[in-house]
Amino acid sequence: MDDLSRFCCLNSDCPEHGKRGGGNLTVTGRYGPRKERRMLRCRACKARFSERKGTPLFDSRLPPEKVGSVLEHIAEGCGVRQTGRLC
Ligand SMILES: [Zn+2]
């Protein structure tokens, strides 16, 4: 079972837009070298989007390890400046 509770519809015209864990999203397919990325579809508005869209990782030029490190610091409650120093 895919855990989609972190995701929400990204279509701003959709009634479910921005609501996480609403049960409106389904996985329509997978892509990527190891099929590790999911394509999601919203049942309410029929929009399809990548699971990475709308996350800090999407279209990021930073290597994933670096992004993970930055996010960890933010999750630890560090401010942006402090995070910038630590990474
Ligand atoms: Zn939608």
PDB file of the backbone (N, CA, C, O) and the ligand in Angstrom, with CONECT records:
HET     ZN  A 101       1
ATOM      1  N   MET A   1       0.858  -1.197   0.000  1.00  0.00           N
ATOM      2  CA  MET A   1       0.000   0.000   0.000  1.00  0.00           C
ATOM      3  C   MET A   1       0.892   1.244   0.000  1.00  0.00           C
ATOM      4  O   MET A   1       1.810   1.356   0.812  1.00  0.00           O
ATOM      5  N   ASP A   2       0.619   2.158  -0.901  1.00  0.00           N
ATOM      6  CA  ASP A   2       1.411   3.379  -0.968  1.00  0.00           C
ATOM      7  C   ASP A   2       0.913   4.393   0.053  1.00  0.00           C
ATOM      8  O   ASP A   2      -0.288   4.631   0.187  1.00  0.00           O
ATOM      9  N   ASP A   3       1.846   4.971   0.753  1.00  0.00           N
ATOM     10  CA  ASP A   3       1.469   6.011   1.706  1.00  0.00           C
ATOM     11  C   ASP A   3       1.485   7.357   0.995  1.00  0.00           C
ATOM     12  O   ASP A   3       2.551   7.889   0.688  1.00  0.00           O
ATOM     13  N   LEU A   4       0.334   7.892   0.740  1.00  0.00           N
ATOM     14  CA  LEU A   4       0.236   9.154   0.011  1.00  0.00           C
ATOM     15  C   LEU A   4      -0.169  10.308   0.920  1.00  0.00           C
ATOM     16  O   LEU A   4      -0.534  11.383   0.446  1.00  0.00           O
ATOM     17  N   SER A   5      -0.102  10.077   2.224  1.00  0.00           N
ATOM     18  CA  SER A   5      -0.607  11.102   3.135  1.00  0.00           C
ATOM     19  C   SER A   5       0.224  12.386   3.113  1.00  0.00           C
ATOM     20  O   SER A   5      -0.239  13.440   3.548  1.00  0.00           O
ATOM     21  N   ARG A   6       1.478  12.287   2.593  1.00  0.00           N
ATOM     22  CA  ARG A   6       2.295  13.498   2.534  1.00  0.00           C
ATOM     23  C   ARG A   6       1.953  14.342   1.316  1.00  0.00           C
ATOM     24  O   ARG A   6       2.362  15.499   1.221  1.00  0.00           O
ATOM     25  N   PHE A   7       1.202  13.764   0.384  1.00  0.00           N
ATOM     26  CA  PHE A   7       0.965  14.453  -0.872  1.00  0.00           C
ATOM     27  C   PHE A   7      -0.420  15.063  -0.916  1.00  0.00           C
ATOM     28  O   PHE A   7      -1.339  14.642  -0.214  1.00  0.00           O
ATOM     29  N   CYS A   8      -0.536  16.053  -1.754  1.00  0.00           N
ATOM     30  CA  CYS A   8      -1.834  16.674  -1.944  1.00  0.00           C
ATOM     31  C   CYS A   8      -1.936  17.096  -3.396  1.00  0.00           C
ATOM     32  O   CYS A   8      -0.931  17.181  -4.102  1.00  0.00           O
ATOM     33  N   CYS A   9      -3.153  17.358  -3.835  1.00  0.00           N
ATOM     34  CA  CYS A   9      -3.367  17.778  -5.209  1.00  0.00           C
ATOM     35  C   CYS A   9      -2.741  19.153  -5.430  1.00  0.00           C
ATOM     36  O   CYS A   9      -2.863  20.053  -4.600  1.00  0.00           O
ATOM     37  N   LEU A  10      -2.068  19.287  -6.573  1.00  0.00           N
ATOM     38  CA  LEU A  10      -1.370  20.542  -6.848  1.00  0.00           C
ATOM     39  C   LEU A  10      -2.130  21.440  -7.814  1.00  0.00           C
ATOM     40  O   LEU A  10      -1.643  22.505  -8.192  1.00  0.00           O
ATOM     41  N   ASN A  11      -3.301  21.019  -8.205  1.00  0.00           N
ATOM     42  CA  ASN A  11      -4.120  21.825  -9.109  1.00  0.00           C
ATOM     43  C   ASN A  11      -4.913  22.845  -8.282  1.00  0.00           C
ATOM     44  O   ASN A  11      -5.785  22.477  -7.495  1.00  0.00           O
ATOM     45  N   SER A  12      -4.601  24.112  -8.469  1.00  0.00           N
ATOM     46  CA  SER A  12      -5.222  25.131  -7.608  1.00  0.00           C
ATOM     47  C   SER A  12      -6.716  25.298  -7.874  1.00  0.00           C
ATOM     48  O   SER A  12      -7.413  25.938  -7.086  1.00  0.00           O
ATOM     49  N   ASP A  13      -7.218  24.731  -8.973  1.00  0.00           N
ATOM     50  CA  ASP A  13      -8.659  24.807  -9.248  1.00  0.00           C
ATOM     51  C   ASP A  13      -9.425  23.635  -8.632  1.00  0.00           C
ATOM     52  O   ASP A  13     -10.651  23.564  -8.716  1.00  0.00           O
ATOM     53  N   CYS A  14      -8.688  22.734  -8.021  1.00  0.00           N
ATOM     54  CA  CYS A  14      -9.320  21.515  -7.515  1.00  0.00           C
ATOM     55  C   CYS A  14      -9.853  21.726  -6.098  1.00  0.00           C
ATOM     56  O   CYS A  14      -9.195  22.361  -5.274  1.00  0.00           O
ATOM     57  N   PRO A  15     -11.050  21.191  -5.813  1.00  0.00           N
ATOM     58  CA  PRO A  15     -11.579  21.325  -4.440  1.00  0.00           C
ATOM     59  C   PRO A  15     -10.696  20.657  -3.386  1.00  0.00           C
ATOM     60  O   PRO A  15     -10.739  21.022  -2.211  1.00  0.00           O
ATOM     61  N   GLU A  16      -9.898  19.681  -3.812  1.00  0.00           N
ATOM     62  CA  GLU A  16      -9.019  18.978  -2.863  1.00  0.00           C
ATOM     63  C   GLU A  16      -7.625  19.591  -2.821  1.00  0.00           C
ATOM     64  O   GLU A  16      -6.736  19.063  -2.154  1.00  0.00           O
ATOM     65  N   HIS A  17      -7.432  20.677  -3.511  1.00  0.00           N
ATOM     66  CA  HIS A  17      -6.103  21.289  -3.601  1.00  0.00           C
ATOM     67  C   HIS A  17      -5.512  21.576  -2.218  1.00  0.00           C
ATOM     68  O   HIS A  17      -6.151  22.200  -1.371  1.00  0.00           O
ATOM     69  N   GLY A  18      -4.292  21.112  -2.013  1.00  0.00           N
ATOM     70  CA  GLY A  18      -3.578  21.420  -0.788  1.00  0.00           C
ATOM     71  C   GLY A  18      -3.988  20.589   0.422  1.00  0.00           C
ATOM     72  O   GLY A  18      -3.416  20.742   1.501  1.00  0.00           O
ATOM     73  N   LYS A  19      -4.971  19.714   0.252  1.00  0.00           N
ATOM     74  CA  LYS A  19      -5.384  18.880   1.391  1.00  0.00           C
ATOM     75  C   LYS A  19      -4.621  17.569   1.357  1.00  0.00           C
ATOM     76  O   LYS A  19      -4.702  16.805   0.396  1.00  0.00           O
ATOM     77  N   ARG A  20      -3.893  17.333   2.406  1.00  0.00           N
ATOM     78  CA  ARG A  20      -3.138  16.093   2.477  1.00  0.00           C
ATOM     79  C   ARG A  20      -3.971  14.987   3.102  1.00  0.00           C
ATOM     80  O   ARG A  20      -4.822  15.225   3.959  1.00  0.00           O
ATOM     81  N   GLY A  21      -3.702  13.780   2.651  1.00  0.00           N
ATOM     82  CA  GLY A  21      -4.357  12.629   3.256  1.00  0.00           C
ATOM     83  C   GLY A  21      -5.851  12.594   3.032  1.00  0.00           C
ATOM     84  O   GLY A  21      -6.582  11.992   3.818  1.00  0.00           O
ATOM     85  N   GLY A  22      -6.319  13.233   1.967  1.00  0.00           N
ATOM     86  CA  GLY A  22      -7.756  13.269   1.692  1.00  0.00           C
ATOM     87  C   GLY A  22      -8.272  12.043   0.967  1.00  0.00           C
ATOM     88  O   GLY A  22      -9.476  11.900   0.756  1.00  0.00           O
ATOM     89  N   GLY A  23      -7.359  11.151   0.584  1.00  0.00           N
ATOM     90  CA  GLY A  23      -7.783   9.942  -0.111  1.00  0.00           C
ATOM     91  C   GLY A  23      -8.156  10.170  -1.557  1.00  0.00           C
ATOM     92  O   GLY A  23      -8.683   9.272  -2.214  1.00  0.00           O
ATOM     93  N   ASN A  24      -7.886  11.374  -2.066  1.00  0.00           N
ATOM     94  CA  ASN A  24      -8.232  11.664  -3.451  1.00  0.00           C
ATOM     95  C   ASN A  24      -7.125  11.291  -4.425  1.00  0.00           C
ATOM     96  O   ASN A  24      -7.341  11.301  -5.637  1.00  0.00           O
ATOM     97  N   LEU A  25      -5.952  10.965  -3.918  1.00  0.00           N
ATOM     98  CA  LEU A  25      -4.828  10.658  -4.804  1.00  0.00           C
ATOM     99  C   LEU A  25      -4.657   9.157  -4.995  1.00  0.00           C
ATOM    100  O   LEU A  25      -4.819   8.366  -4.065  1.00  0.00           O
ATOM    101  N   THR A  26      -4.325   8.791  -6.229  1.00  0.00           N
ATOM    102  CA  THR A  26      -4.007   7.402  -6.518  1.00  0.00           C
ATOM    103  C   THR A  26      -2.698   7.368  -7.297  1.00  0.00           C
ATOM    104  O   THR A  26      -2.327   8.348  -7.943  1.00  0.00           O
ATOM    105  N   VAL A  27      -2.009   6.249  -7.235  1.00  0.00           N
ATOM    106  CA  VAL A  27      -0.778   6.071  -7.994  1.00  0.00           C
ATOM    107  C   VAL A  27      -1.143   5.509  -9.355  1.00  0.00           C
ATOM    108  O   VAL A  27      -1.762   4.449  -9.448  1.00  0.00           O
ATOM    109  N   THR A  28      -0.760   6.218 -10.417  1.00  0.00           N
ATOM    110  CA  THR A  28      -1.102   5.728 -11.759  1.00  0.00           C
ATOM    111  C   THR A  28       0.064   5.040 -12.436  1.00  0.00           C
ATOM    112  O   THR A  28      -0.121   4.335 -13.428  1.00  0.00           O
ATOM    113  N   GLY A  29       1.248   5.233 -11.917  1.00  0.00           N
ATOM    114  CA  GLY A  29       2.383   4.586 -12.556  1.00  0.00           C
ATOM    115  C   GLY A  29       3.663   4.960 -11.856  1.00  0.00           C
ATOM    116  O   GLY A  29       3.683   5.775 -10.934  1.00  0.00           O
ATOM    117  N   ARG A  30       4.721   4.350 -12.314  1.00  0.00           N
ATOM    118  CA  ARG A  30       6.020   4.646 -11.723  1.00  0.00           C
ATOM    119  C   ARG A  30       7.008   4.978 -12.817  1.00  0.00           C
ATOM    120  O   ARG A  30       6.884   4.505 -13.947  1.00  0.00           O
ATOM    121  N   TYR A  31       7.976   5.783 -12.482  1.00  0.00           N
ATOM    122  CA  TYR A  31       8.994   6.128 -13.457  1.00  0.00           C
ATOM    123  C   TYR A  31      10.316   6.274 -12.737  1.00  0.00           C
ATOM    124  O   TYR A  31      10.396   6.124 -11.518  1.00  0.00           O
ATOM    125  N   GLY A  32      11.359   6.570 -13.511  1.00  0.00           N
ATOM    126  CA  GLY A  32      12.689   6.691 -12.923  1.00  0.00           C
ATOM    127  C   GLY A  32      13.474   5.419 -13.189  1.00  0.00           C
ATOM    128  O   GLY A  32      12.902   4.387 -13.538  1.00  0.00           O
ATOM    129  N   PRO A  33      14.780   5.499 -13.022  1.00  0.00           N
ATOM    130  CA  PRO A  33      15.651   4.357 -13.343  1.00  0.00           C
ATOM    131  C   PRO A  33      15.268   3.083 -12.592  1.00  0.00           C
ATOM    132  O   PRO A  33      15.357   1.989 -13.148  1.00  0.00           O
ATOM    133  N   ARG A  34      14.850   3.214 -11.361  1.00  0.00           N
ATOM    134  CA  ARG A  34      14.466   2.024 -10.582  1.00  0.00           C
ATOM    135  C   ARG A  34      12.990   2.046 -10.237  1.00  0.00           C
ATOM    136  O   ARG A  34      12.551   1.386  -9.295  1.00  0.00           O
ATOM    137  N   LYS A  35      12.232   2.803 -11.001  1.00  0.00           N
ATOM    138  CA  LYS A  35      10.781   2.909 -10.781  1.00  0.00           C
ATOM    139  C   LYS A  35      10.464   3.354  -9.358  1.00  0.00           C
ATOM    140  O   LYS A  35       9.466   2.953  -8.759  1.00  0.00           O
ATOM    141  N   GLU A  36      11.344   4.191  -8.847  1.00  0.00           N
ATOM    142  CA  GLU A  36      11.152   4.600  -7.456  1.00  0.00           C
ATOM    143  C   GLU A  36      10.292   5.859  -7.330  1.00  0.00           C
ATOM    144  O   GLU A  36       9.907   6.247  -6.227  1.00  0.00           O
ATOM    145  N   ARG A  37       9.998   6.488  -8.460  1.00  0.00           N
ATOM    146  CA  ARG A  37       9.174   7.698  -8.388  1.00  0.00           C
ATOM    147  C   ARG A  37       7.786   7.382  -8.887  1.00  0.00           C
ATOM    148  O   ARG A  37       7.596   6.601  -9.820  1.00  0.00           O
ATOM    149  N   ARG A  38       6.827   8.004  -8.248  1.00  0.00           N
ATOM    150  CA  ARG A  38       5.439   7.695  -8.594  1.00  0.00           C
ATOM    151  C   ARG A  38       4.761   8.843  -9.324  1.00  0.00           C
ATOM    152  O   ARG A  38       5.018  10.019  -9.064  1.00  0.00           O
ATOM    153  N   MET A  39       3.891   8.462 -10.242  1.00  0.00           N
ATOM    154  CA  MET A  39       2.995   9.436 -10.846  1.00  0.00           C
ATOM    155  C   MET A  39       1.698   9.351 -10.063  1.00  0.00           C
ATOM    156  O   MET A  39       1.162   8.266  -9.840  1.00  0.00           O
ATOM    157  N   LEU A  40       1.205  10.492  -9.652  1.00  0.00           N
ATOM    158  CA  LEU A  40      -0.019  10.511  -8.858  1.00  0.00           C
ATOM    159  C   LEU A  40      -1.147  11.136  -9.663  1.00  0.00           C
ATOM    160  O   LEU A  40      -0.920  11.962 -10.547  1.00  0.00           O
ATOM    161  N   ARG A  41      -2.352  10.731  -9.344  1.00  0.00           N
ATOM    162  CA  ARG A  41      -3.508  11.284 -10.022  1.00  0.00           C
ATOM    163  C   ARG A  41      -4.548  11.635  -8.974  1.00  0.00           C
ATOM    164  O   ARG A  41      -4.772  10.896  -8.016  1.00  0.00           O
ATOM    165  N   CYS A  42      -5.170  12.771  -9.180  1.00  0.00           N
ATOM    166  CA  CYS A  42      -6.218  13.211  -8.265  1.00  0.00           C
ATOM    167  C   CYS A  42      -7.559  12.764  -8.812  1.00  0.00           C
ATOM    168  O   CYS A  42      -7.891  13.030  -9.968  1.00  0.00           O
ATOM    169  N   ARG A  43      -8.324  12.088  -7.979  1.00  0.00           N
ATOM    170  CA  ARG A  43      -9.641  11.616  -8.413  1.00  0.00           C
ATOM    171  C   ARG A  43     -10.618  12.766  -8.581  1.00  0.00           C
ATOM    172  O   ARG A  43     -11.532  12.700  -9.403  1.00  0.00           O
ATOM    173  N   ALA A  44     -10.427  13.806  -7.809  1.00  0.00           N
ATOM    174  CA  ALA A  44     -11.383  14.912  -7.827  1.00  0.00           C
ATOM    175  C   ALA A  44     -11.303  15.726  -9.116  1.00  0.00           C
ATOM    176  O   ALA A  44     -12.333  16.097  -9.679  1.00  0.00           O
ATOM    177  N   CYS A  45     -10.081  16.006  -9.589  1.00  0.00           N
ATOM    178  CA  CYS A  45      -9.961  16.880 -10.767  1.00  0.00           C
ATOM    179  C   CYS A  45      -9.278  16.189 -11.936  1.00  0.00           C
ATOM    180  O   CYS A  45      -9.140  16.784 -13.005  1.00  0.00           O
ATOM    181  N   LYS A  46      -8.846  14.940 -11.755  1.00  0.00           N
ATOM    182  CA  LYS A  46      -8.205  14.146 -12.808  1.00  0.00           C
ATOM    183  C   LYS A  46      -6.811  14.657 -13.187  1.00  0.00           C
ATOM    184  O   LYS A  46      -6.251  14.242 -14.202  1.00  0.00           O
ATOM    185  N   ALA A  47      -6.266  15.539 -12.388  1.00  0.00           N
ATOM    186  CA  ALA A  47      -4.920  16.037 -12.679  1.00  0.00           C
ATOM    187  C   ALA A  47      -3.896  14.951 -12.369  1.00  0.00           C
ATOM    188  O   ALA A  47      -4.074  14.158 -11.445  1.00  0.00           O
ATOM    189  N   ARG A  48      -2.839  14.928 -13.143  1.00  0.00           N
ATOM    190  CA  ARG A  48      -1.746  13.998 -12.886  1.00  0.00           C
ATOM    191  C   ARG A  48      -0.482  14.794 -12.636  1.00  0.00           C
ATOM    192  O   ARG A  48      -0.245  15.819 -13.276  1.00  0.00           O
ATOM    193  N   PHE A  49       0.315  14.327 -11.719  1.00  0.00           N
ATOM    194  CA  PHE A  49       1.579  15.015 -11.452  1.00  0.00           C
ATOM    195  C   PHE A  49       2.550  14.049 -10.820  1.00  0.00           C
ATOM    196  O   PHE A  49       2.178  13.002 -10.290  1.00  0.00           O
ATOM    197  N   SER A  50       3.806  14.434 -10.894  1.00  0.00           N
ATOM    198  CA  SER A  50       4.864  13.628 -10.305  1.00  0.00           C
ATOM    199  C   SER A  50       4.872  13.804  -8.794  1.00  0.00           C
ATOM    200  O   SER A  50       4.550  14.879  -8.287  1.00  0.00           O
ATOM    201  N   GLU A  51       5.236  12.756  -8.080  1.00  0.00           N
ATOM    202  CA  GLU A  51       5.289  12.875  -6.619  1.00  0.00           C
ATOM    203  C   GLU A  51       6.366  13.844  -6.177  1.00  0.00           C
ATOM    204  O   GLU A  51       6.342  14.332  -5.047  1.00  0.00           O
ATOM    205  N   ARG A  52       7.301  14.121  -7.051  1.00  0.00           N
ATOM    206  CA  ARG A  52       8.361  15.051  -6.647  1.00  0.00           C
ATOM    207  C   ARG A  52       7.953  16.495  -6.863  1.00  0.00           C
ATOM    208  O   ARG A  52       8.561  17.408  -6.305  1.00  0.00           O
ATOM    209  N   LYS A  53       6.936  16.699  -7.661  1.00  0.00           N
ATOM    210  CA  LYS A  53       6.506  18.069  -7.903  1.00  0.00           C
ATOM    211  C   LYS A  53       5.968  18.654  -6.601  1.00  0.00           C
ATOM    212  O   LYS A  53       5.223  17.994  -5.877  1.00  0.00           O
ATOM    213  N   GLY A  54       6.339  19.864  -6.316  1.00  0.00           N
ATOM    214  CA  GLY A  54       5.836  20.492  -5.104  1.00  0.00           C
ATOM    215  C   GLY A  54       6.635  20.133  -3.861  1.00  0.00           C
ATOM    216  O   GLY A  54       6.323  20.599  -2.765  1.00  0.00           O
ATOM    217  N   THR A  55       7.649  19.320  -4.023  1.00  0.00           N
ATOM    218  CA  THR A  55       8.529  19.031  -2.897  1.00  0.00           C
ATOM    219  C   THR A  55       9.844  19.775  -3.125  1.00  0.00           C
ATOM    220  O   THR A  55      10.132  20.184  -4.250  1.00  0.00           O
ATOM    221  N   PRO A  56      10.625  19.950  -2.102  1.00  0.00           N
ATOM    222  CA  PRO A  56      11.907  20.653  -2.298  1.00  0.00           C
ATOM    223  C   PRO A  56      12.853  19.916  -3.237  1.00  0.00           C
ATOM    224  O   PRO A  56      13.798  20.505  -3.762  1.00  0.00           O
ATOM    225  N   LEU A  57      12.598  18.617  -3.450  1.00  0.00           N
ATOM    226  CA  LEU A  57      13.502  17.849  -4.303  1.00  0.00           C
ATOM    227  C   LEU A  57      13.229  18.060  -5.783  1.00  0.00           C
ATOM    228  O   LEU A  57      14.101  17.823  -6.619  1.00  0.00           O
ATOM    229  N   PHE A  58      12.029  18.502  -6.109  1.00  0.00           N
ATOM    230  CA  PHE A  58      11.673  18.579  -7.511  1.00  0.00           C
ATOM    231  C   PHE A  58      12.496  19.633  -8.219  1.00  0.00           C
ATOM    232  O   PHE A  58      12.560  20.784  -7.788  1.00  0.00           O
ATOM    233  N   ASP A  59      13.119  19.233  -9.298  1.00  0.00           N
ATOM    234  CA  ASP A  59      13.875  20.161 -10.116  1.00  0.00           C
ATOM    235  C   ASP A  59      15.020  20.806  -9.346  1.00  0.00           C
ATOM    236  O   ASP A  59      15.491  21.885  -9.705  1.00  0.00           O
ATOM    237  N   SER A  60      15.449  20.157  -8.318  1.00  0.00           N
ATOM    238  CA  SER A  60      16.513  20.724  -7.514  1.00  0.00           C
ATOM    239  C   SER A  60      17.853  20.443  -8.157  1.00  0.00           C
ATOM    240  O   SER A  60      18.081  19.360  -8.696  1.00  0.00           O
ATOM    241  N   ARG A  61      18.723  21.407  -8.099  1.00  0.00           N
ATOM    242  CA  ARG A  61      20.060  21.189  -8.650  1.00  0.00           C
ATOM    243  C   ARG A  61      21.012  20.679  -7.579  1.00  0.00           C
ATOM    244  O   ARG A  61      22.136  20.274  -7.876  1.00  0.00           O
ATOM    245  N   LEU A  62      20.564  20.702  -6.353  1.00  0.00           N
ATOM    246  CA  LEU A  62      21.419  20.172  -5.302  1.00  0.00           C
ATOM    247  C   LEU A  62      21.422  18.656  -5.368  1.00  0.00           C
ATOM    248  O   LEU A  62      20.407  18.049  -5.707  1.00  0.00           O
ATOM    249  N   PRO A  63      22.549  18.038  -5.048  1.00  0.00           N
ATOM    250  CA  PRO A  63      22.542  16.579  -4.960  1.00  0.00           C
ATOM    251  C   PRO A  63      21.606  16.139  -3.833  1.00  0.00           C
ATOM    252  O   PRO A  63      21.494  16.836  -2.824  1.00  0.00           O
ATOM    253  N   PRO A  64      20.937  15.004  -3.986  1.00  0.00           N
ATOM    254  CA  PRO A  64      19.944  14.574  -2.986  1.00  0.00           C
ATOM    255  C   PRO A  64      20.485  14.503  -1.575  1.00  0.00           C
ATOM    256  O   PRO A  64      19.762  14.802  -0.624  1.00  0.00           O
ATOM    257  N   GLU A  65      21.758  14.109  -1.412  1.00  0.00           N
ATOM    258  CA  GLU A  65      22.314  14.003  -0.049  1.00  0.00           C
ATOM    259  C   GLU A  65      22.301  15.380   0.613  1.00  0.00           C
ATOM    260  O   GLU A  65      22.002  15.522   1.798  1.00  0.00           O
ATOM    261  N   LYS A  66      22.631  16.369  -0.179  1.00  0.00           N
ATOM    262  CA  LYS A  66      22.702  17.726   0.350  1.00  0.00           C
ATOM    263  C   LYS A  66      21.299  18.207   0.749  1.00  0.00           C
ATOM    264  O   LYS A  66      21.116  18.812   1.805  1.00  0.00           O
ATOM    265  N   VAL A  67      20.323  17.928  -0.110  1.00  0.00           N
ATOM    266  CA  VAL A  67      18.952  18.328   0.201  1.00  0.00           C
ATOM    267  C   VAL A  67      18.510  17.638   1.481  1.00  0.00           C
ATOM    268  O   VAL A  67      17.898  18.261   2.350  1.00  0.00           O
ATOM    269  N   GLY A  68      18.821  16.346   1.597  1.00  0.00           N
ATOM    270  CA  GLY A  68      18.441  15.602   2.800  1.00  0.00           C
ATOM    271  C   GLY A  68      19.050  16.225   4.036  1.00  0.00           C
ATOM    272  O   GLY A  68      18.403  16.328   5.078  1.00  0.00           O
ATOM    273  N   SER A  69      20.287  16.637   3.916  1.00  0.00           N
ATOM    274  CA  SER A  69      20.978  17.253   5.046  1.00  0.00           C
ATOM    275  C   SER A  69      20.319  18.575   5.423  1.00  0.00           C
ATOM    276  O   SER A  69      20.109  18.861   6.602  1.00  0.00           O
ATOM    277  N   VAL A  70      19.997  19.373   4.416  1.00  0.00           N
ATOM    278  CA  VAL A  70      19.342  20.654   4.679  1.00  0.00           C
ATOM    279  C   VAL A  70      18.001  20.421   5.367  1.00  0.00           C
ATOM    280  O   VAL A  70      17.674  21.093   6.345  1.00  0.00           O
ATOM    281  N   LEU A  71      17.233  19.472   4.856  1.00  0.00           N
ATOM    282  CA  LEU A  71      15.908  19.213   5.420  1.00  0.00           C
ATOM    283  C   LEU A  71      16.003  18.683   6.841  1.00  0.00           C
ATOM    284  O   LEU A  71      15.165  18.997   7.686  1.00  0.00           O
ATOM    285  N   GLU A  72      17.033  17.872   7.102  1.00  0.00           N
ATOM    286  CA  GLU A  72      17.213  17.359   8.452  1.00  0.00           C
ATOM    287  C   GLU A  72      17.447  18.499   9.432  1.00  0.00           C
ATOM    288  O   GLU A  72      16.892  18.513  10.531  1.00  0.00           O
ATOM    289  N   HIS A  73      18.258  19.434   9.030  1.00  0.00           N
ATOM    290  CA  HIS A  73      18.538  20.564   9.910  1.00  0.00           C
ATOM    291  C   HIS A  73      17.274  21.380  10.143  1.00  0.00           C
ATOM    292  O   HIS A  73      17.010  21.824  11.260  1.00  0.00           O
ATOM    293  N   ILE A  74      16.499  21.573   9.086  1.00  0.00           N
ATOM    294  CA  ILE A  74      15.256  22.329   9.245  1.00  0.00           C
ATOM    295  C   ILE A  74      14.315  21.574  10.183  1.00  0.00           C
ATOM    296  O   ILE A  74      13.656  22.163  11.040  1.00  0.00           O
ATOM    297  N   ALA A  75      14.272  20.257   9.995  1.00  0.00           N
ATOM    298  CA  ALA A  75      13.404  19.441  10.846  1.00  0.00           C
ATOM    299  C   ALA A  75      13.845  19.505  12.301  1.00  0.00           C
ATOM    300  O   ALA A  75      13.019  19.393  13.207  1.00  0.00           O
ATOM    301  N   GLU A  76      15.121  19.681  12.526  1.00  0.00           N
ATOM    302  CA  GLU A  76      15.646  19.780  13.885  1.00  0.00           C
ATOM    303  C   GLU A  76      15.369  21.139  14.504  1.00  0.00           C
ATOM    304  O   GLU A  76      15.698  21.379  15.666  1.00  0.00           O
ATOM    305  N   GLY A  77      14.775  22.011  13.740  1.00  0.00           N
ATOM    306  CA  GLY A  77      14.425  23.308  14.280  1.00  0.00           C
ATOM    307  C   GLY A  77      15.488  24.372  14.080  1.00  0.00           C
ATOM    308  O   GLY A  77      15.434  25.442  14.686  1.00  0.00           O
ATOM    309  N   CYS A  78      16.449  24.072  13.229  1.00  0.00           N
ATOM    310  CA  CYS A  78      17.472  25.073  12.959  1.00  0.00           C
ATOM    311  C   CYS A  78      16.892  26.155  12.052  1.00  0.00           C
ATOM    312  O   CYS A  78      16.058  25.876  11.191  1.00  0.00           O
ATOM    313  N   GLY A  79      17.331  27.355  12.251  1.00  0.00           N
ATOM    314  CA  GLY A  79      16.948  28.425  11.365  1.00  0.00           C
ATOM    315  C   GLY A  79      17.672  28.297  10.036  1.00  0.00           C
ATOM    316  O   GLY A  79      18.603  27.503   9.899  1.00  0.00           O
ATOM    317  N   VAL A  80      17.247  29.071   9.071  1.00  0.00           N
ATOM    318  CA  VAL A  80      17.852  28.995   7.740  1.00  0.00           C
ATOM    319  C   VAL A  80      19.330  29.356   7.775  1.00  0.00           C
ATOM    320  O   VAL A  80      20.147  28.720   7.110  1.00  0.00           O
ATOM    321  N   ARG A  81      19.667  30.370   8.546  1.00  0.00           N
ATOM    322  CA  ARG A  81      21.059  30.794   8.609  1.00  0.00           C
ATOM    323  C   ARG A  81      21.953  29.727   9.214  1.00  0.00           C
ATOM    324  O   ARG A  81      23.044  29.433   8.727  1.00  0.00           O
ATOM    325  N   GLN A  82      21.442  29.166  10.293  1.00  0.00           N
ATOM    326  CA  GLN A  82      22.210  28.120  10.961  1.00  0.00           C
ATOM    327  C   GLN A  82      22.361  26.918  10.023  1.00  0.00           C
ATOM    328  O   GLN A  82      23.434  26.320   9.940  1.00  0.00           O
ATOM    329  N   THR A  83      21.289  26.572   9.325  1.00  0.00           N
ATOM    330  CA  THR A  83      21.339  25.460   8.392  1.00  0.00           C
ATOM    331  C   THR A  83      22.373  25.730   7.310  1.00  0.00           C
ATOM    332  O   THR A  83      23.135  24.837   6.938  1.00  0.00           O
ATOM    333  N   GLY A  84      22.402  26.947   6.811  1.00  0.00           N
ATOM    334  CA  GLY A  84      23.373  27.308   5.798  1.00  0.00           C
ATOM    335  C   GLY A  84      24.801  27.132   6.292  1.00  0.00           C
ATOM    336  O   GLY A  84      25.684  26.715   5.543  1.00  0.00           O
ATOM    337  N   ARG A  85      25.013  27.454   7.556  1.00  0.00           N
ATOM    338  CA  ARG A  85      26.351  27.274   8.108  1.00  0.00           C
ATOM    339  C   ARG A  85      26.720  25.815   8.250  1.00  0.00           C
ATOM    340  O   ARG A  85      27.858  25.425   7.987  1.00  0.00           O
ATOM    341  N   LEU A  86      25.752  25.001   8.669  1.00  0.00           N
ATOM    342  CA  LEU A  86      26.065  23.598   8.973  1.00  0.00           C
ATOM    343  C   LEU A  86      26.250  22.755   7.722  1.00  0.00           C
ATOM    344  O   LEU A  86      26.962  21.752   7.760  1.00  0.00           O
ATOM    345  N   CYS A  87      25.636  23.132   6.634  1.00  0.00           N
ATOM    346  CA  CYS A  87      25.704  22.279   5.437  1.00  0.00           C
ATOM    347  C   CYS A  87      26.881  22.674   4.541  1.00  0.00           C
ATOM    348  O   CYS A  87      27.090  22.063   3.493  1.00  0.00           O
TER     349      CYS A  87
HETATM  350 ZN    ZN A 101      -7.264  17.587  -7.675  1.00  0.00          ZN2+
END
